[in-house]
């Protein structure tokens, strides 16, 4: 449940805070402002604030030295450990905040406005060409499946998204495009209630979607085979043959892209 028990006591599971701990150095003033927005959002839980804010001033030249790097590292440690990071309480309401950028998705699980766990990942190359609504929905799916142990079997979960059409689409899933319908099916194990929140208020998820972890950027190679297997009409031998021949046939490669990407 997101903790490591050791001789040193109880600590957060490194995977639960990896999206924050491995976040790269801020490359420019805009990135820095986005990060400071997160710090401001969590400031009531952070014991001490720092002079890093002065870099936001327009009349100050943007520069990044060892002092700024040390402060940045201190902030990352602060927001990925107690008292900012809280332990999960199954009795408290849960809020899943998600967002999608052009190349990544981010998610954070909150209870009483305090983060419990963070996650982010790069979009697969094929997903980068999706319409924005088809990027925002995978962000919700990613958050739910990433935090499955916290969300499965729980009462209603509030999902914060800055894409308002998803509110209506999830209430009338039959009218959704086929690609969205498939993602909606993956949300069925979770009691999600999508709530529109302006993007300026989704500071945590927004930052994570732009400073995403690159380790999961590849397409899933076996997803097409899952659809074939689900038909129940092929033997194991024929499945292997279909798989091998599909990889070498240009027309079937095109068909695979149509089936998977529309």
N, C-alpha and C positions, 0 to 999 in steps of 0.2 A: 504493500500500500504506500509506496513512495519513500520508504525509510530503510536505512541500513543500521542494524544493531551490531555493535562491536564493543571491544574493550574500552574504546574512547567515548562510548555513549551512543545516543541516537543522532544520526545525521541524515540529511536528505539523500535519497538515491541520486548518484551523479547524473543518471539519465533524465531525471526530472528537471534538472536545472541546466542541462547541457546547452540548450538554446541561448541561455544568457551567458554562461561562463565562457563559451567559445566565440562569443560575438566579436567580430573584428573591430579594430580601431576605427573611430569615426573619420571618414575620408574628407568631409567638408563641413561647412557651417550648417547646411540643411540637415545632414545626418546627425550632427551634434544637437541641433534644436529638437529633433525627433526623440533622441535619447533623453534629453533634459525634460521633455514633456512627460516621459515615463517617470523620471525622478520626481518631478513635481506632483504627479498623480499619487506616488507612494510616499511623499515627503512626510506625511503625518506618522509614518512608521519608521522613518530613518532617523536615528539619534542626532546626527550632525550633518549639516549641509556644507557645501564647499564653494570656493571662489571660481569654480569652473563656469558658473553662470556668466561671468564677465565676457566670455568668448561669444556670447549671443549678441553683444552690443554691436551695432552697425559701424560705429566709429573705431572699433578695435580690429586690427588686422588678424585674420584667422591664421593661427600657427599652432603646431602640435609638437611639443617637446616631451622630455622625460617627466616633468612635473605633471603635465596634463594626462600623460599615459598612466601615471601612478594613481591620480585621482579617478580616472576612468575605471581602472582595475578595482579600486576600492568600492566604487559604486556598484560594479557588477557583483562583487562579493556581498555587498549589503542587500541587494534585492534578490539574491539567490540563497539567503540564509535567514535565520530568525534574527530579529523579530518581524521582519518584513514577510518572509515566507512562513506560512502557517501550516500546522498539521491539519490533515483532512478530518472533518467532523461529520459523520453521516447524519447527524441531527440538524445540521444547518443547511439552508437552501444553497443550491449551486448555480453559478452563472458561468457559462462558457462563452468567452469573447473570442471571435475569430475575424480574420481579415485575409484578403488575397491581394498581392501586388502583381506586377506583370510577370514575375519570375518565381514567386514563392508564396507560401501560405504560412500563417502564424496562428497559434491558439494558446490561450491561457485559461486555466480553471480558477475561478475566484469564489471565495466565501466571505461575505461581509466586506467586500471590496479589497480583500487581501489575497494575493496569489497563493495557490496551493502547488501548482506545477506549470511549467512552460513547455512549449513544443513548437518546432518550425521545420519546414523542409522545402526544398526546391521543387518547383513544378517539373513534371516530365517534359521533354522537348515537345511532344505532341500537344500537351496541355497549354503551352505558352501561346498557341494560336487560337485558343478557345475564346469565345465571347466572354465579357466580364462576368455575366451571370453564371457561366459555366466554369468560372474560376472560383467564384464565391461559394457555390454549393460544395465543391470538393473541400473547401476550407472547413465547412461544417462537418462533413464526413470524416475528414482527417482528425479534427478535434475530438469527436465522439469516439472514434476507434482508437485513437492514441491514448485517451483517458478512460478506456473501457472499464477498468477495474473500479474507477470512481463513479461512473455514470450508469452502468448496467444495473437494472433492477431498482433504480432510485425513482422517487416521485418526479414530478414535472421539473424539467431542466430549462432554465431560461438561456436562450442562445442569442447573443448580441451580434448583429451583422449590420454593416452600413449599406447593404443592398436591399432597398425596400421591396422590390418585386418578389423576393423570396418569401416574405410574409404571406402574400396571397397564394403563391404557387404551392406552398406546403399545406395550405388549407384545402386546395383543390388539385391534388397531384395528377388526376386523370388528364387535365388539360396541359400538363407540362410536356415539353419535347422529350423524345425517347431517351436521350442521354441523361437528362435530369431525372426521368422516372427511375432509371437504374440506380442513380445515387440516392433517390428517395427511399427505395427499397432497403438500401444499406442502413438507413436511419431508423427503420422500423423497430429494432430492439431498444430504442431509446425514446423516452417521453419528452421530446424536444418541443419547445415553444419559441419560435423565432420572433425576435423583437428588433425592430429597426432602431438603430442608434447612429446619429451622425458620425461620420468618419473622424471628425476632430475629437470625439470623446473616446474613440477606441485606441488610445495611445499605446497600450501594451501590445495588442494584437497587430497593430499597424507596424510598430517597430520590428516585431518578430518576423512579419511577412517580408520585410525589406532586408533584414539581416538574418536570412534563413540559413539553416544548416545545408551544406552542399552534398552531404553523404547519400541522400536518397533521390538524386536527380534522375536516375535512369527509369525508363519505361519498364513495367512489369512484363516479362516475356511470355508468361504462361497464361495471361488473362484470356486470350482468345481460346486456348485449349479448354479453359473452364467452361465456356459456353458450349463447346462441342461435346464435352463429357456429359454436360447436364441433359443432353438429348437422350442419353441412354441407348442409342442405336448402334454404337460402335464397340467392337471388341478391342481389347488392349492391343492386339497385333495391328489391327487396322488403324487405331489411333496413332501408333508410332509411325506407321507408313504415311498417314495423312500429314503428320507433323513434319516429317522429313521432306516430303514432296512439296508441301506448302512453302517451305523455306527457299526452295529453288525455282518455284514457278512464279514468273512475274505477274501473271493475271491473278493468281491466288493471293499474292502479296498486296495487290491493289484491293482485292475483295476484303482482306483482313483489315486494311486501313478504313474501308467504308464501314465495316461492321463495328469497329472499335471507336472510330472518331466521327462517323457521320459523313 
